[in-house]
Structure formats: structure tokens, C-alpha cells
Amino acid sequence: MSDEFRKNLLGPEPTLLPAETEVTAGLEAGHEALDLVEKHPTSSLLWAVLAEEAWKEGRTIDSYAYARVGYHRGLDALRRNGWRGAGPIPWEHEPNRGFLRALYSLGRASAAIGEAEEPERIAKFLNESDPTAKAAIEA
């Protein structure tokens, strides 16, 4: 059996996004995500935080919109870092959490606004990315 075949059986390597040190430092310093996102619009983490804040305030459409942006920004970042549309995106790697949180928020908000297929597709994507992510986000 060739090494290439073995590798294909094991699937792609996990994708590990780079740390967003300025973003996390800003959040830890108490800066608002809405202020930070103006300087860091490509940060899935900031869009996820905005989606979560909007959800907690009952602003479902805002939550959906923020999560949608975070999801797409995350897909862009994943592709820049070698992701080819499949494979693990581990929750344990902290820089991946912004994308996974945006993905979760998008699924939740899309279900709340009556999307038919998207919540199921997103749940599958989240589970395939990391089966532990949903429980960790909900904890």
C-alpha cells in the first residue's frame, strides 16, 4: 500500500488558523467587538462575538448577518491556510474558535428565521470540523 493511499484514507491534515493577537488582546482589554471589527474586519472571532451579543439581545436578524460575515471571513482564512473544503478544524486550536463560533451562530440564527436546509448543512459542517465544538460552544 502506498503512502499516498494511506494518507488519503486518513483524510486531510487539520487546518490551524493563525493567532489574532491584536484582536484577542483588544477583547481581553475590554474593548468592544464593534469597535475592534472596524480595524480587523477579516476576524471571524469578532463577527462571532457580535453575532452572540446580538442573539443574547434578541436581535435575530443582526445575529444572522454578523454570523454570515464571520462564516465567510472564516472560509477565506481557512482557504488561505491550506483548507481545501474538507477536513478537521479543531476546536482545541484556539484561533479556530472564531470560525467555529460564527458557524454555530449562523446555524442557530438560520434555524430561528426559518431557513429550511441551512441549519442541517451547518450542523453537519460543524460536526465534521470538530465533533466536540458544539458542546464546547454551548457550555
Secondary structure, DSSP 8 states (H G I E B T S, - for coil): --HHHHHHHH----------HHHHHHHHTT--HHHHHHH-TT-HHHHHHHHHHHHHTT-HHHHHHHHHHHHHHHHHHHHHTT--S-S---TTSGGGHHHHHHHHHHHHHHHHTT-SSHHHHHHHHHHHH-TTHHHHHH-
